[in-house]
Amino acid sequence: MTGGPQTTDTVEIAGDVSASVFVDRMTDKSPVVIAVVNNKGGVGKTTTSVNLAAALATPRRRVLLVDLDSQASASLWLGVDRTHLRPSSASCLFEQFPAPQATRSTKVPNLDLITGSVELANDDLALADVAGRELTLRMALQRVRPRYDLIILDCPPNLSLIGVNAIMASDAHLVPVTPQFLAIDALVGLLESVDKIRTQLGAKSRLLGLVLTMGDPKNAAAAEFGERLRAEYRERVLHTEILESRALREAPASGRSILDYAPRSRSADAFRRLSGEVLERLRRH
């Protein structure tokens, strides 16, 4: 990344080791947009988006989470009532509602949100006749970008037109993967689809990494699939794994991130370490 002077952030990285990671200070002119994407549901995509965004938000690093899923799970997790989802990302994409006016604060300091809503389910129809429809999200975010250092896009569980927009609007993409045969098998198709978007539409988004999610250390089959993924994709798999836990299952109903709901839990620590890895990979790329 390029920008102003460097700052030093002390973050926890893999192995529970604290390290000083020099991260380029992101300027108002160069925020980083990360799409959290997978075309398969049930892989921990929203769990990753919400809690990674919360872990990355600090007084020196303002973060915006954009919920692009028609189920609005990320928005509900962060305490937004279903009756108060509008104006949402759908308003910005389909109605040209100004993104700065659609942002709202959350219970997490330095983390703002643009909600999802059911209208996103009609994305292909709503954008069918829009010129340059693959760039609608990028254009919608232009006016809000200067306010933030990082923007996280929680994508729908498919590569519909909204998913394509997210790849086109992002600088990098993060892929949550569960240690299960079908999820790992589907990964090949996802990465091929993203490569086609890069080739055919000129997307600049690069693979930031694969994140193993929803793992169960007591499940021998899950451990085997996790090892298979690491053997096949090597350095593209992040060190930190997000394991299943009771605290992580309970956190959404509280309207708080895992870092607020159970700050001393294994899951909260995992997301702190994941945020350190993400920042380190951004620095290297």
C-alpha positions in Angstrom: 0.0 0.0 0.0 1.1 3.6 -0.5 0.3 6.6 1.5 1.6 8.8 4.3 4.1 8.0 7.0 4.2 4.6 8.6 2.8 3.8 12.0 3.5 0.8 14.2 0.6 -1.3 15.3 1.2 -4.1 17.9 -1.0 -6.9 16.9 -1.2 -10.6 17.7 -0.4 -13.0 14.9 -0.4 -16.7 14.4 0.9 -18.8 17.3 -0.3 -16.3 20.0 2.9 -14.3 19.5 2.8 -10.5 19.9 4.7 -8.7 17.2 5.2 -5.2 16.0 3.9 -5.0 12.5 4.7 -2.0 10.5 1.6 -1.0 8.5 1.5 1.8 6.0 -0.8 4.4 7.3 -3.7 4.5 4.9 -4.5 8.0 3.7 -7.8 9.6 2.8 -6.9 9.1 -0.8 -6.1 5.4 -0.6 -8.4 3.3 1.6 -8.3 -0.4 1.1 -11.5 -2.3 0.2 -11.6 -6.0 1.0 -14.4 -8.3 -0.2 -15.2 -11.3 1.9 -16.6 -13.7 -0.7 -17.7 -17.3 -1.2 -20.3 -18.6 -3.6 -21.3 -21.2 -1.0 -23.5 -20.5 2.0 -22.7 -21.7 5.5 -19.0 -21.1 5.4 -18.7 -18.4 8.1 -18.6 -15.5 5.7 -20.7 -13.1 7.7 -19.0 -14.3 10.9 -15.6 -13.4 9.4 -16.8 -10.1 8.0 -18.4 -8.8 11.2 -15.7 -9.9 13.6 -12.7 -9.1 11.4 -14.1 -5.6 10.9 -14.6 -5.1 14.6 -11.0 -6.4 15.3 -9.6 -4.0 12.7 -11.4 -0.9 14.0 -9.2 1.2 16.2 -8.9 5.0 17.0 -6.3 5.2 14.3 -8.1 3.0 11.8 -11.7 3.8 10.8 -13.5 0.9 9.2 -16.7 0.6 7.2 -18.6 -2.7 6.9 -20.9 -2.8 3.9 -23.6 -5.5 4.1 -24.4 -6.7 0.6 -26.5 -9.7 1.5 -30.3 -9.7 1.1 -30.6 -11.6 4.5 -28.8 -8.6 6.2 -27.2 -11.0 8.7 -24.2 -8.7 9.3 -26.5 -5.8 10.0 -28.7 -7.9 12.4 -25.5 -9.2 14.2 -24.5 -5.6 14.8 -27.8 -4.8 16.5 -29.8 -3.2 13.7 -33.5 -4.1 14.0 -35.0 -5.7 10.8 -37.5 -2.9 10.6 -34.8 -0.2 10.5 -32.5 -1.5 7.7 -33.3 1.2 5.2 -31.6 3.2 3.8 -29.4 0.2 2.9 -26.8 -0.7 0.4 -29.7 -1.5 -1.9 -30.7 2.1 -1.7 -27.2 3.2 -2.8 -27.1 0.7 -5.6 -30.6 0.8 -7.0 -31.9 4.3 -6.0 -28.6 6.3 -6.2 -29.1 7.2 -2.5 -25.9 8.9 -1.3 -23.6 6.4 0.5 -22.5 9.0 3.1 -26.1 9.3 4.2 -26.6 5.6 4.4 -23.7 5.0 6.8 -24.5 4.5 10.5 -22.4 4.0 13.6 -22.4 0.7 15.5 -21.7 -0.3 19.1 -18.1 -0.9 18.0 -16.0 2.3 18.3 -14.6 3.4 14.9 -16.7 0.9 13.0 -19.6 2.1 10.8 -22.1 0.1 8.8 -24.1 0.3 5.6 -26.9 -2.2 6.1 -28.2 -5.0 3.8 -31.8 -5.5 3.0 -34.2 -7.8 1.2 -34.2 -5.6 -1.9 -30.7 -6.9 -2.8 -32.2 -10.2 -3.9 -33.4 -8.4 -7.0 -30.0 -7.2 -8.0 -29.9 -8.8 -11.5 -33.3 -7.3 -12.4 -32.6 -3.9 -10.8 -29.3 -3.4 -12.5 -30.1 -5.1 -15.8 -30.4 -1.9 -17.9 -27.8 0.2 -16.0 -24.8 1.1 -18.1 -21.6 -0.1 -16.5 -23.6 -2.1 -14.0 -20.6 -4.0 -12.8 -19.1 -0.7 -11.5 -22.3 0.5 -9.6 -20.9 -0.4 -6.2 -17.5 1.2 -6.9 -19.2 4.4 -8.0 -21.6 4.4 -5.0 -18.6 4.1 -2.6 -16.6 7.0 -4.1 -18.0 9.7 -1.9 -17.7 7.7 1.3 -14.2 6.3 0.8 -12.3 9.3 2.1 -13.9 8.8 5.5 -12.3 5.4 6.1 -9.0 3.5 6.1 -10.6 0.1 5.5 -13.9 -1.0 3.9 -15.1 -4.6 4.3 -17.7 -5.9 1.9 -19.8 -8.8 3.3 -20.9 -10.4 0.0 -23.9 -12.7 -0.7 -23.3 -16.5 -1.0 -23.1 -16.4 -4.8 -21.3 -14.5 -7.6 -24.4 -12.8 -8.9 -24.2 -9.2 -10.1 -23.7 -7.9 -6.6 -20.8 -10.3 -6.1 -19.3 -9.2 -9.4 -19.7 -5.6 -8.2 -17.9 -6.4 -5.0 -14.9 -7.9 -6.8 -14.8 -4.9 -9.1 -14.9 -2.5 -6.2 -12.3 -4.2 -4.0 -8.6 -4.1 -3.9 -8.4 -7.6 -2.4 -10.7 -10.5 -1.5 -10.7 -12.9 1.5 -12.3 -16.3 1.1 -13.7 -18.2 4.2 -13.6 -21.9 3.7 -15.0 -24.7 6.0 -12.9 -27.9 6.4 -15.5 -30.0 4.5 -15.3 -31.8 1.2 -18.0 -29.9 -0.6 -16.7 -26.5 0.6 -13.2 -27.2 -0.5 -14.4 -28.7 -3.8 -16.5 -25.6 -4.5 -13.4 -23.4 -3.9 -11.9 -24.3 -7.3 -14.9 -23.0 -9.1 -15.0 -19.8 -7.0 -11.4 -19.0 -7.7 -11.8 -19.7 -11.4 -14.9 -17.4 -11.5 -13.0 -14.6 -9.8 -10.1 -15.0 -12.3 -12.6 -14.7 -15.2 -13.9 -11.4 -13.7 -10.3 -10.2 -13.5 -9.6 -11.2 -17.1 -12.8 -10.2 -18.7 -13.7 -7.0 -16.8 -10.3 -5.9 -15.6 -10.8 -6.3 -11.9 -7.8 -5.4 -9.8 -8.8 -7.4 -6.8 -6.2 -9.9 -5.6 -6.6 -12.9 -3.4 -5.6 -11.8 0.1 -6.0 -15.3 1.5 -8.2 -18.3 2.4 -9.5 -18.5 6.0 -10.4 -21.8 7.6 -13.6 -21.3 9.5 -16.0 -23.3 11.6 -13.4 -26.0 12.4 -13.8 -28.6 15.1 -10.5 -29.8 16.6 -12.3 -33.0 17.8 -13.4 -33.9 14.3 -10.8 -36.0 12.6 -12.3 -35.6 9.1 -12.3 -31.8 9.5 -8.7 -31.8 10.5 -7.9 -34.0 7.5 -9.6 -31.6 5.1 -7.9 -28.6 6.7 -4.5 -30.3 6.2 -5.5 -31.0 2.6 -6.4 -27.4 2.0 -3.1 -26.2 3.4 -1.1 -28.7 1.4 -2.8 -27.7 -1.9 -2.9 -23.9 -1.4 0.1 -23.5 0.8 0.9 -19.8 1.6 -2.5 -18.7 0.3 -4.1 -20.1 3.5 -3.8 -17.9 6.5 -2.3 -19.3 9.7 -5.3 -18.3 11.9 -8.2 -20.7 12.0 -11.7 -19.7 13.3 -12.9 -22.7 15.3 -16.5 -23.3 16.3 -17.4 -22.2 19.8 -20.4 -21.6 22.0 -19.5 -17.9 22.4 -19.4 -17.4 18.6 -22.8 -19.0 18.2 -24.3 -16.8 20.9 -22.8 -13.5 19.9 -25.2 -12.6 17.1 -28.2 -12.7 19.4 -26.5 -10.1 21.6 -26.1 -7.6 18.8 -22.3 -7.4 19.6 -19.2 -8.7 17.9 -17.4 -11.6 19.6 -14.7 -9.1 20.8 -17.4 -7.3 22.9 -19.5 -10.3 23.8 -16.7 -12.6 25.0 -13.5 -10.6 24.8 -11.4 -13.2 26.6 -12.7 -16.1 24.5 -10.7 -18.3 22.2 -12.8 -16.9 19.3 -12.1 -13.3 20.1 -8.4 -14.0 20.3 -8.6 -15.7 16.9 -10.1 -12.6 15.3 -7.4 -10.4 16.8 -4.8 -12.7 15.3 -6.6 -12.8 12.0 -6.7 -9.0 11.9 -2.9 -9.0 12.4 -2.4 -11.4 9.5 -4.6 -9.4 7.3 -2.7 -6.2 8.0 0.6 -7.9 7.5 -0.5 -9.3 4.1 -1.8 -5.9 3.0 1.6 -4.5 4.0 3.4 -7.1 1.9 1.2 -6.6 -1.1 
